[in-house]
Each structure stands twice: as structure tokens, then as C-alpha cells.
Amino acid sequence: MAEGDNLMVNVNQPLHMDSDPPLLETYKTLFANSKTSSNNHDHRLVMVEERHLPLIDLSRLSHNEAEKERCQKEIARAARQWGFFQVVNHGISMELLEMLREEQVRVFKQPFHHKCREDKFLNFSAGSYRWGTPTSYFLRQLWWSEAFHIPVNDISSTPMEPFATKVAILAQKLAEILAEKLGHKSSFFQESCLPGTCYLRLNRYPPCPIPSDIYGLMPHTDSDFLTILHQDQVGGLQLVKDGQWIAVKPNPEALVINIGDLFQAWSNDCYKSVKHCAVTHPTKERFSAAYFLCPSYETVIESCSMPSVYRKFSFREYRQKVQEDVQLYGYKVGLSRFLV
């Protein structure tokens, strides 16, 4: 992402094939109206340091009690200090991850008009396919990506079902460990986060003509308990650590775990939901798949200790407030709306 990149794009020349969403054509007004400025500096216009996330070997959970305890403490420490970490020996084979990737490529290479009618051609729920950003008023609010945001229930009897089953087990295991490290042995996550409430999001980031000025996904935090991400080796995930943006170095054997807003609220700010984004690449497409551990809309989120930093709220209320803020301001405000 060089600082010298500019907005000299011929918006009259389509860049997409039949399978690609018409991002350039749809948002050509944003391109035409955007101006660059040498004083307009943010983390997107400069190279950021590439770093490894904390790496935790989950096979240690099957060792003796002392080693198991050390592993659990490392998980909790990473959730407190980073809000992100990577895990290996997580129970999902490389063969299964490769099968997921192949199915993901197959789905995204379907004709665009088929993806837009996902309920008819792909047997996904209507509205699961998304691309671009309908609420974009400025180029910096545009997401240069397409995605299927699929309820896990929709994945049964598809090639993605084995992955979804395994990753759901992993998510519950990590949530249980994080709760126990706060002194809470609870069935809350097992009872609240069910296949009908959790989601698998398949992401594709097409090559972008001006990668220094357009996000794949804008900076945001996740509105769930925790997220498990499998990304390819192109790279593009960035996050905030100690007030600075860093790039996450891809690890082909690891899954990336990050804490969501709901876990930050439930843990009373012990675990951190960290702002992150996806950046684009000028010549390479990028794929990732994310599992979101979400409760039902009726689930009430309240802090596990007192005095509470946040008031009680339902997941439905939280989602509604996020959507209202995005409509009004073009971005999510998040947990600060619910401070006591």
C-alpha cells in the first residue's frame, strides 16, 4: 500500500468478469468525487508493521492438568491483552480447510445474477449474499468485497457442513475456557448460541484498482461473542494493538480467533473486542471464512461481575442500534452506546 497510489481510475471500463459484482460501475460517482490529499494520512496510506499474533497449541489441552492450565491461561491472557490470537492443532484438518476453500471458490465463481438470487440457485436464505456498501457516501466507506452471510442451519447437507460442525465445537470450547478463567462455569453459551443463531460468512475480496484508498472491510469490531477466521495466504487482516495498526502475518496451519463485542460486555471489559479491517490487493483476489458465535436475538447480555461497566441489553437491541448508527453516520458506534 504505497502512499503514491492515486484515484486515476477509468470508471467507464468494467473490471469484472461475469461472476464479479459490478463494484466499479455501481460506485463510479464515489470515484469521480473523491479527492486525494497529501495531508490525508491514516493507517491505509502507509505501510504497517507485519506481526505474528499470539500462537497457542490447543493439543496442550489434552496433556496433564498443569499443561492444560497453562494453555487455558495463555488463551485468557491473549483475549485480555490482544483480543486476537491464533490456534493450531485445533481439530480441523488441512484437508477439511482445503475442501472449504474449494467450495468457497466454486460458489463465488457462480454468475453474479445467480448469486443475487441465492435462494433459487444456491439454496441459501434470501438476503445472505452481500456486496459493496449500500450506505457508502465516501470512498473510504466502500467495502470492496462480496460475501455470503449464512445461518449455520442453511449449511446442513452441503460440502461446508463438516467445517461448520467442527468450528462450532471449537467456538464452544474456547468460550467455555474464557468463561472459566473469569471464575464462571456456565452453560450460558451452550444454551444461547445454537446452530440457528450462529453464522458462517464466506468472504471474497476481488483485486482492487486503488488498494491504498479502498478497504475490503472497513475498520470495525464484531457484534458477536467470538469469531473464528480461516484466511488464505494473500494476507490483508489488520488490527489495532497498543494504539497502532499492525498487519497479521498469515499462518497456513492456524485459525485466527477474535473477541467480539458481546464477550467484552459479558466479561465486564476483561476481554477486548478490537477494531480490525481487511485491506485490498491490486492484483490478487483473497478469500476468508469466518464463523460467528452469536446468541438468539432475545438473549440478554449482562456483565458477569459487578460493578458493571455496561447496562443490560438484548442482542436484538444491540443489533438494532448498530444498524441505526450505520444508517445515520456510515459507521458502527458499538458498545459505548450501552455504558452505565
C-alpha positions in Angstrom: 0.0 0.0 0.0 2.2 2.8 -1.3 1.5 6.4 -0.4 1.8 7.3 -4.1 -1.3 5.4 -5.2 -4.0 7.7 -6.5 -7.5 7.8 -7.8 -6.7 7.8 -11.5 -9.3 5.1 -12.5 -11.2 4.9 -15.7 -14.6 4.3 -14.3 -16.0 3.6 -17.8 -14.0 0.4 -18.2 -15.6 -2.6 -16.4 -13.1 -4.6 -14.5 -15.4 -7.5 -13.5 -16.0 -10.8 -15.2 -19.5 -12.3 -15.3 -19.1 -13.7 -11.7 -17.8 -10.4 -10.2 -20.1 -7.8 -8.6 -20.2 -4.5 -10.5 -18.3 -2.6 -7.8 -16.6 -0.1 -10.1 -19.7 0.7 -12.2 -22.0 1.0 -9.2 -19.8 3.3 -7.2 -18.3 5.3 -10.0 -19.7 8.5 -8.5 -17.7 7.9 -5.4 -14.6 7.5 -7.5 -15.3 10.6 -9.5 -16.0 12.8 -6.4 -13.1 11.5 -4.3 -10.0 13.7 -3.9 -6.6 12.8 -2.6 -4.7 15.0 -0.2 -1.1 14.7 1.0 -2.4 15.6 4.4 -5.0 12.8 4.4 -3.0 10.2 6.4 -4.4 7.2 8.1 -3.2 3.6 8.5 -4.3 2.8 5.0 -1.9 5.2 3.3 1.3 3.9 4.9 2.9 0.5 5.3 2.1 -1.0 8.6 4.3 -3.5 10.6 3.5 -7.2 10.0 3.5 -9.2 13.2 2.6 -12.6 14.4 -0.4 -13.0 16.7 0.0 -15.0 20.0 0.1 -18.6 18.8 -1.5 -21.3 21.1 -1.2 -25.0 20.6 -4.6 -26.5 21.6 -3.2 -30.0 21.8 -1.9 -29.0 25.2 -5.5 -29.0 26.5 -5.2 -32.8 26.3 -2.0 -33.0 28.3 -1.6 -33.2 32.1 -3.5 -30.8 34.3 -0.6 -28.4 34.8 0.0 -28.1 31.0 -3.8 -27.8 30.4 -4.0 -24.9 32.9 -1.0 -23.1 31.3 -2.7 -23.3 27.9 -6.0 -22.0 29.2 -4.2 -19.1 30.9 -2.5 -18.2 27.7 -5.9 -18.2 25.9 -7.3 -15.8 28.5 -4.2 -13.6 28.5 -4.3 -13.2 24.7 -8.0 -12.3 24.9 -7.2 -9.6 27.5 -4.1 -8.2 26.0 -4.7 -8.6 22.3 -8.3 -9.5 21.7 -6.9 -11.7 18.9 -4.8 -14.9 18.9 -4.1 -17.8 16.6 -4.6 -21.5 17.4 -3.0 -24.6 15.9 -3.9 -28.3 16.4 -7.4 -27.0 16.7 -9.2 -30.2 15.5 -9.9 -29.0 11.9 -7.7 -30.8 9.4 -5.9 -29.1 6.5 -7.9 -31.4 4.1 -11.2 -30.0 5.5 -9.9 -26.4 5.2 -8.9 -27.1 1.7 -12.3 -28.5 0.9 -13.9 -25.4 2.4 -11.7 -23.2 0.2 -12.6 -25.2 -3.0 -16.3 -24.9 -2.2 -15.9 -21.2 -1.5 -14.2 -20.6 -4.8 -16.9 -22.6 -6.6 -19.7 -20.6 -5.0 -18.2 -17.2 -5.7 -17.4 -18.2 -9.4 -21.1 -18.6 -10.0 -22.6 -16.0 -12.3 -23.3 -12.7 -10.5 -27.1 -12.9 -11.3 -27.2 -16.4 -9.7 -25.5 -15.2 -6.5 -28.1 -12.3 -6.3 -30.8 -15.0 -6.3 -29.1 -17.2 -3.8 -32.3 -18.7 -2.5 -33.1 -20.0 -6.0 -29.7 -21.1 -7.4 -27.6 -21.8 -4.3 -30.1 -22.9 -1.6 -29.1 -20.2 0.8 -31.5 -17.9 2.6 -32.6 -14.9 0.6 -30.5 -11.9 1.6 -27.4 -13.9 2.5 -25.4 -12.5 -0.5 -23.9 -9.1 0.1 -21.5 -6.9 -1.9 -20.2 -3.4 -1.7 -21.7 -1.0 0.8 -25.2 0.4 0.1 -24.7 3.2 2.8 -21.4 4.5 1.3 -21.3 8.3 1.0 -17.5 8.4 0.6 -14.9 6.2 -1.0 -13.5 5.3 2.5 -16.9 3.8 3.5 -16.9 1.4 0.5 -16.2 -2.3 1.2 -14.5 -3.8 -1.9 -15.8 -7.3 -1.3 -18.6 -9.8 -1.7 -19.8 -12.2 0.9 -22.3 -14.9 1.8 -23.5 -14.4 5.4 -25.2 -17.8 6.0 -27.1 -19.1 9.0 -25.4 -22.3 10.1 -28.7 -24.2 9.7 -28.5 -23.4 6.0 -25.3 -25.3 5.6 -26.6 -28.7 6.5 -26.1 -31.3 3.7 -23.6 -29.1 1.9 -19.8 -29.6 1.5 -19.3 -26.9 4.1 -21.2 -28.8 6.8 -18.2 -30.7 8.2 -16.3 -27.5 8.7 -19.2 -25.8 10.3 -19.7 -28.7 12.7 -16.1 -28.7 13.8 -15.7 -25.0 14.1 -18.9 -24.7 16.2 -17.4 -27.3 18.7 -14.1 -25.2 18.8 -16.0 -22.0 19.4 -17.9 -23.5 22.3 -14.7 -24.9 23.8 -13.0 -21.5 23.7 -16.0 -19.7 25.1 -16.1 -22.2 28.0 -12.4 -21.7 28.7 -12.7 -17.9 28.6 -15.7 -18.0 31.0 -13.9 -20.4 33.4 -10.8 -18.1 33.6 -13.2 -15.4 34.9 -14.4 -17.8 37.5 -17.7 -18.8 35.8 -18.6 -22.3 34.9 -21.7 -21.7 32.9 -23.9 -23.4 30.3 -24.8 -19.9 29.0 -23.0 -20.2 25.7 -24.2 -23.8 25.1 -27.8 -22.7 25.7 -27.7 -19.3 23.9 -25.5 -19.9 20.9 -27.2 -22.5 18.7 -26.9 -23.5 15.0 -29.9 -21.4 14.2 -28.3 -18.3 15.7 -24.7 -18.6 14.6 -23.4 -17.7 11.1 -20.7 -18.7 8.6 -19.5 -15.8 6.4 -17.7 -16.5 3.2 -15.7 -13.5 2.0 -14.1 -12.8 -1.3 -12.0 -9.6 -1.9 -11.6 -9.0 -5.7 -8.4 -7.3 -7.0 -8.8 -3.6 -6.3 -7.6 -0.8 -8.7 -6.6 1.5 -5.9 -5.9 -0.6 -2.8 -4.4 2.2 -0.7 -7.8 4.1 -0.8 -10.4 1.4 -0.5 -11.0 -1.2 2.2 -12.0 -4.8 1.7 -13.8 -4.3 5.0 -13.8 -1.0 6.9 -12.4 -0.9 10.5 -14.9 -2.4 12.8 -15.5 -4.7 15.8 -17.5 -7.9 15.6 -21.0 -7.9 17.1 -20.8 -11.4 18.5 -19.2 -13.4 21.3 -16.2 -14.6 19.3 -15.1 -15.1 15.7 -13.0 -17.9 14.2 -11.4 -16.9 10.9 -9.7 -19.0 8.3 -7.8 -16.8 5.8 -5.7 -17.6 2.8 -2.1 -16.7 2.3 -2.6 -13.5 0.4 -2.9 -11.6 3.7 -4.9 -8.5 4.4 -6.1 -8.7 8.0 -5.1 -5.7 10.1 -5.9 -4.8 13.7 -5.1 -2.3 16.4 -2.6 -3.2 19.0 -1.4 -0.6 21.6 -3.0 2.2 19.5 -1.1 1.2 16.3 -2.4 -0.7 13.3 -0.5 -3.9 12.6 -0.8 -6.4 9.8 -1.4 -10.1 10.7 1.1 -12.4 9.1 -0.8 -15.4 7.6 -0.1 -18.8 9.1 -1.4 -21.7 6.9 -1.9 -24.1 9.8 -3.6 -21.6 12.2 -7.1 -20.3 12.7 -7.5 -16.7 13.9 -9.7 -16.1 17.0 -11.0 -12.7 18.0 -13.2 -11.5 20.8 -16.5 -9.8 19.9 -18.4 -7.0 21.5 -20.8 -9.3 23.4 -17.9 -11.1 25.1 -16.3 -7.8 26.1 -19.6 -6.7 27.7 -20.2 -10.1 29.3 -16.6 -10.1 30.7 -17.1 -6.6 32.0 -14.3 -5.3 29.8 -11.8 -8.0 30.8 -11.6 -9.4 27.3 -11.2 -6.9 24.5 -13.2 -6.6 21.2 -10.5 -5.0 19.0 -11.0 -2.9 15.9 -9.8 -4.6 12.7 -10.2 -4.4 9.0 -9.4 -6.1 5.7 -7.2 -4.4 3.1 -7.3 -5.0 -0.6 -4.7 -6.1 -3.1 -4.1 -4.7 -6.6 -3.7 -8.0 -8.5 -4.8 -10.9 -6.2 -8.2 -12.0 -5.0 -8.4 -13.0 -1.4 -10.7 -15.5 0.4 -11.6 -16.0 4.0 -14.3 -17.7 6.0 -15.5 -16.6 9.4 -17.6 -18.3 12.0 -19.6 -16.0 14.3 -20.7 -17.3 17.7 -23.9 -15.4 18.2 -26.9 -15.8 20.6 -30.6 -15.5 19.8 -32.0 -12.0 19.4 -33.9 -12.5 22.7 -30.7 -13.3 24.7 -29.9 -10.7 27.4 -26.3 -9.7 27.8 -25.2 -8.7 31.2 -21.8 -8.4 32.8 -20.5 -11.5 34.8 -19.2 -9.3 37.6 -20.0 -6.1 39.4 -19.9 -3.1 39.3 -21.0 -3.5 35.7 -19.5 -1.2 33.0 -22.5 -1.8 30.7 -26.2 -1.9 31.3 -28.1 -5.0 30.4 -29.3 -5.2 26.8 -30.7 -7.8 24.4 -28.8 -8.9 21.3 -31.8 -7.6 19.3 -31.4 -4.2 20.9 -27.7 -4.2 20.2 -28.1 -5.1 16.5 -30.8 -2.5 16.0 -28.7 0.2 17.5 -25.7 -0.8 15.3 -27.9 -0.7 12.2 -29.3 2.7 13.2 -25.9 4.1 13.6 -24.6 2.8 10.3 -27.6 4.3 8.6 -27.1 7.7 10.3 -23.3 8.0 10.4 -22.0 5.4 8.0 -20.2 3.5 10.7 -20.9 1.5 13.8 -20.6 3.1 17.3 -21.0 -0.1 19.3 -20.6 -0.8 23.0 -20.2 2.8 24.1 -23.9 3.2 23.4 -24.5 0.9 26.4 -22.2 2.2 29.1 -23.8 2.6 32.5 
